[in-house]
Amino acid sequence: MSNAIRALVLGLSTLIPAYRGVSYADDILNVKPRAEVTQNANKNEEKEKLRKYAVENRYSPSITYLVRNPNQYVVDSKDLEIARGEPNTYFSLGIGQNPSTINALKDDKLMKQVKKYFLEHMDTDFSIGLSQNDFPIDEDVQKACRKKLDVSEVVGAEYFLTKKPSWKVADEDRKLARGNHNTGFARGLVQNEGYIPKGQPVPEIDKEIARKDPQSDFATVLSDKEGFLPDEKDITVTMDDKQGQDGLSNIQTGYSWNAAKKIKVEAKHIKVAINNVDSMWADGIAANASWKDINEEHRKVARENPESMYSEALVDNINFVPNENDKKFAKDHPETLYSRCIEKWLTVNISAEQFDSEVLKSKTPVLVDFWAPWCGPCRKVSPLVEEIGEEYAGKIKVVKINIDTYPELANQYELEGIPTLLFFNNGAVVNRIVGVVPKSDIVSSVESIIQHK
């Protein structure tokens, strides 16, 4: 399952709040063509025409993208007045998000007006937009966030503010979040890097809150922290598949998924996964790199449940290699999710015999990921490479070579270690990256090859 889809499943997609009662799908179909933006669009009559167009279409999601771009729309005092007057529109959200709004607020009088509004109306889309922007976090803002919290489904500005690095987490913040863990304040604060400083384990007091309310966003975000190492108490809670009054069970939560990804997989964990193939637990266990013995019984479960989260994640496991039964199933049932994943695996993981045709003679630039199942760093780089392959589909081809299976290729290209990424263009190596690097470094190399193709 892709990270974007997982985010939707977990309910964490909060970049742009939905306007109250307005459907994106219904609205976008009826939006007028966007006004032509000229170099003088932000001056006098041209700015007024653009503003008129934006306000007339203020309930259209596309207007957010127009008015939040400072290269297309420069915010002035009139825009801020309109936004405060009708704050729950896509226009107002975009005005709040626009970086030029912060420049406009350098005017002390205007800042005083907007700040007063912000502190009194933190749930509006305009205020949420400001909180996603570089709106200053001072003592007044912190006091307002701590006082308000938030218990509604639509989070307020305090959610976005408490996440920011500029919000320095104090002990009173931690105490408040723990006592009100289902609020927007807590959901944001627990995501703050300062809540659990890097290198420190998650405190038992926080883990206990997660165990008591495993279906909360607090539990989901906390369990995703680097310092969260699940123990037997956590595992027992996250494997619970009993449905509550709301029809949900712990095994279907993000808390369960995060725990399953981090544990050392044992037979009892696999048993729960194959008995709940469409659970977040099964998704996490099936993709867990510590599960090395993926036998025919486990594969049979995937073939019997080819549309399940388990079957998709199993193919993502770095230790998975399709056997003949998997390949036959994919050929006989090409329409299933499991089969599509198998075919993608076979396309990406090439053999030494395919190297000449798929890499050296490729008309498209190729990124080759040399890896091995036992290589821990490879597990960090491979997902990034796969993401880039999807994002640059048609512009660059991504393939993987298991050096344990094909050591001759590793020797031929004089690999000094793995993971090693080799970038080919017209059959020649044009760049090489060794070890774990940020995704941005890999993207830079891809962009360079595409530009000089």
N, C-alpha and C positions, 0 to 999 in steps of 0.2 A: 504494500500500500504506500503511495507517495506521501511525503510529509504534508503537502497541501491538503490532501484528502483526510489524512489523520487529524489535522487541525480542525477541519470541519466536523469530523466525527466527535471530537472532544469538545466542540463548542467554544474554541478559543479564537475564532476569527473576529477580531474587534477593531481592525484597522479603520474601517469606515462604518459607523453605526447606521443602521437602516432608518430612514425617515419614518416617523410614526404613521402607520396605516398606508404607506405608499409602496407598491410592488415595483421592484427594479425591472422585472421582466415586462410588466404591463406598460410601464412608463417609457422605457427606452425605445420601444417600438414606435412611439408617437412623438419623439423628440424632433424638433425642427433642425434642419441643417445648421451646423455651427456657423456663426457669423465670421466673415473673413477678418483675420487679425492683421493689421498693417503696422508699420513702424510707428505710426502716430496714434495707435489704438488707445493709448493712455493719456491723450491730450485733448482737452476741450471737447469738441463735438464728437470726435471719434470715440472718446472714452464714454461719453453719454450714450451713444448708440450701443456700445458694447454692454454697458451697465443695464440699459433698458432690456436688451436681449436676455441677459443673465437673470434679471429679476422676473421677467415674464415666464422664464422656464425654470424658476427656482425650485420646483418640485422634481426636476429631472436629475437623475444621478450624474449625467454627463456634465452638468453645470459645475459640480464639485471639481472635476478635473480641469475645467476651464479657469475658474476663478482662483484656484489655489496655486496656479503656476505663475510665478512672478515675471516670467518672460512674456506672458500673454496678458496678464492683468495685474496692475499695480494698485494696491489698496490705498484708499484715502479716507478722510473723516466721514464722508457721506456714506461710503460702503459700510463703515462700522456702525453708523447710525441705523441704516437699513437692517443690518444683521441683528442689532439689539432689539429692533422693533418687531421683527418676525424671526425669532432665533431658531426655530425648528424646521429649517429648510435646508436643502442641499447647497443653496447659495451661501447661507450663513455658515454652514460647516466648512465650505471651501475657503471663505474669507478668514475664518479662524485659523485654518491650516497654512495659509499663504505666508511665506517668510517676510514679504514686504509689509505685512501687518505689524510686525515687531518694529520695523523702521518707523512706521506711522506713529507707534506708541511712544516714541522718543519725545513727543510733545507731551509735556507734563500734564497739561489740562486734559488732553484726550486720554492719557493713561489713567488718570484719576477716575474719569467717567467709566471707562471700560473695566477697570479693576473693581469698582463698586458693583457694577452689573455682574461681573464674574463671581464675586464672593457671595452674591445673593441668589444666583441662578446657575448652579454648577451642573445641573442635569440637562441643560439645553444643548442642542447640536453646536451652536456657536461656541459655547464654553468648552465643549469637548474638543472642538477644533483648535481652540487656543491652547488647551492642555497638551495636544499633540505637537504643538509648535514650541518655540522657545520662549513661551510666556514665563516670566521670572518667578521662581519659587522663593518667596520670602517668608518671614515669620507670620504675616497675616494670612497668606495662602495656606501655610501648614496648619495653622490653628483652625481655619475653616474646614480643611479636609478632615482633620481629627474629630471635629465636632459633628460634621455631617455624616461621615461614613457613607453607606449606600446599601440598601437592601432590595432594590428593584432589579428587574431582569435587565433593563437597559442601564448599563453602568454610567456613572457620571464622571466629571473631570478628575475626581480624586483617584480613580483607577489608573488613568494615564500618568498623572503627576507622581504618584508614589512609586511608579516603575522607574522613573528617570534617575540616572546617576547623580544628577544635581540635588536630588532629595537624599540627604545624608541620614541614613536610618539611625534613629536613637532608640534607647531602651524603652522609652514610653511608646514608641511606634510598635515595637515588637509585642509589648504587653497588650496594646489596644487591638492589634491584629489577631492575636491568639484568643482574646476574649470575644472577638467579633469576626470569626474567620470566614463567614459567608458574606461579608460585605465587599463592595467594590474596593474600599480602602485596603483590606487585607489581600484581596486577589491581586492587586497591583503591587503592594509592598513585598509580598513573598517572591515576586519576580525580580525585585531590585537586587542587583549584585551585592549590595551591602547587607542584605538580610542574613544570608549565610556567607560570610567572607570566603573567598577562594582558598581551598586547602583545608577548610574546617568541615567536620562532619555535621550533619543535620542533628540538632539537639533532640533528645528523647521527648521533651515536652511538645515539640512540633510533630514528631512522628506519632505521638499518642493522639493528637488532634486529628491527624489524617486517618488513623485506624478507626476512630469513633465516627468519622464522617467521610468514608472513602469515596463517596460519589461527588464530593465538593471540588470546586476549582482549586481550592487551597491544597487539597491532597494531590491533585493532578500536577500542579506546578511544583510543589515541594518535592515530590518523588522524581521529578525530572532534574533536580539539582545534582551537581556533580558529587556533593557530599552526602547524598542519600544512598546508603547501602542497606538494602532490605535484609532484615533478620527473619527468624521463624515466625514471629508475631505478625510482621507485615505480610509474609507469604501466605499465612493462614487466612488473613482477611482478604487478600486480593484473589485467592482461589475460590472464595465463597460464591457459588452459583445459585444460591437461593434468592428468589425474587421477592422484593419488598412490596409494600402496598402500591407503590407507583409503577410496578411492573419491571423495575430495574434491579440488576444484581451487581454485586461488587466486581465480578469477573468481567463485566462489560465496561469498566471505567478506565480512564487514562492512568489512574493510580495503579491499576492492575497491569496495564501495558508497560509502564515504566519499570515496575518491579520485575516483570517477566524478562525484560531486556537485560537486566543487570545481574540476575542470579546465575549460579553455576547449575546448569540443567541436570536434573536427576530423573529417574524413571517415573516417580510420582508426579512430577511436574508435567511430563509428556502425557501421562494418562489423563490428567485433567484437561489438557489442551485438546486431545483427540476426542474427548467426550463433549467438548464445547467448541467445535471448530469455527464458529462464527463469533467468537468472543475476542476482546482485546488481549486477554491472557494468551489465547492460542496464537494470535498474531505476533506477540512479543516472544513467546517461547520458540515458535517455528523459525524465527529469524535470528535467534540467539546463537552467536558464534561458538559458544561453549558446547552446543549440541553437535557433536562430531559423528556419532554413529547413527546416521539416518538410514535405517534399513528398509527392506521391502514392505514390512508391515506398516511403517510410517508413510511410505509413498502410496500404498494402497488406500489409506484413509484419504489422502489428497485426491486420488483419482475417483474415489466414491463421493467426494464432496468438492467437485472441481470449481465451484463458484464461491467457495468459502474463503474467509480471511486467512485461515490456516494454510490452504493450498497455495495462495499467492505468496505468503511470507516464507513458506518452505523453500521455494525456488530462490528467494532472496538470500537464503542462508549461504554464507561463504563456503560451507562444507558440502553443499549440494552439487551433485553432478548427475544429470539425467541418465537413467539406465535404459535398457532396451524396452522395458515395459512402459516407461514414461514416454519414450519417443513414439512407440506404437499407439499409445493412447492419444498423444497429440495429433498424430496423423489421422486417426479414426474419428476424433472429436475436436476438430479445429476451432469450433465455435465457442468452446468453454474457456474460462479465465485461466485455469491451470494450463491448458494447451497453449494459449497465447503466451503465457509466461515461459513455458518450455521453449517455444519457438524463438522468443526473444533471447533466452539464455544461449541457445545454439547459434544464434546470429552473432552475439557479442563475444562469446568464449570460443575462439577459433583454434584450430589445430595448426601444427607446424606445416602440414601439407597445404593448408589454406592461406598461409602467410603471403605467399607470392601474389596470389590473385586478389586477396582482400586488402593487402597493405601496399606492397610494392607497385602493383599495377593499378591501384585505385586512382580514379580521376578526381576524387574528393580527398582533401587532407584527412589524415588518420591520426588519432590519438591512441597509442597502445599502452595499456596498463599491465605491466609485468608484476605478478603477485604470487602468493602461495597461501594455502589454507592455514598454515601455522603462524603466519605473519600478523602480529597484532597491529602494527602501523598500517598494514594494507587494509584492515577493516575500517580505518578512519578515512583513507583516501578513496577507496573504491566507490562508496556511495556518492562522493562529490563528483567523481568522473562520470558516473551514470546519470546524475542530474544534469551535468553539462551536455552529455550526449543527447538528452531529451530537449534541452533548451536550444541547442544548436543543430537540431535535426535538419539534414539536407545540406548543411554548411561544413560539417565535419563528422567523420565516422569514428565511433568509439569501439575498440575491440579489447579483449583481455587475453593474456597468455599466462597459464599456470606453469611456472618454471620447474615445478616438480615433475610435471608431465612432459614438458618440452625444454629440458636443460640446454639443448644445443643452441636454441635461440638466445638464451641468456648468455652463453659463451660467445656466440657470434657478435653480439652487440656490447660485449665487455661490461656487463652490469656490475657495479660495485656494491650494490645492495638493493633491497626492495622495501617498499614499493619504488619502482622506477617508471616514469612516464616518458615515452619517446614520442615525439611529434614528427610525423612523416608528411612530406609534400613532394609529389612527383617521384616517389620511391626513395627519397633521400631523407635522412634524419636532419631536421632543422632546429630542434631544441630538445633538451633533456631536463627532467626534474627528478631529483632523488630525495626520498624521504617524505615526511608529512609536512605539507604546506597548506596555507589558507586557500580556500576555493578561488579567491580573487587572483592569486598568482597563476593558477591553472587557466582561468578565464583570460588573463592578459596574454598568455602564450597562444591561446586559441584565436583571440582577436587579431593578434599580430600575423598569424598564418593566413587567416581569412583575408586580411587587407593586402597581403603580398602574394596572394595565390597567382 
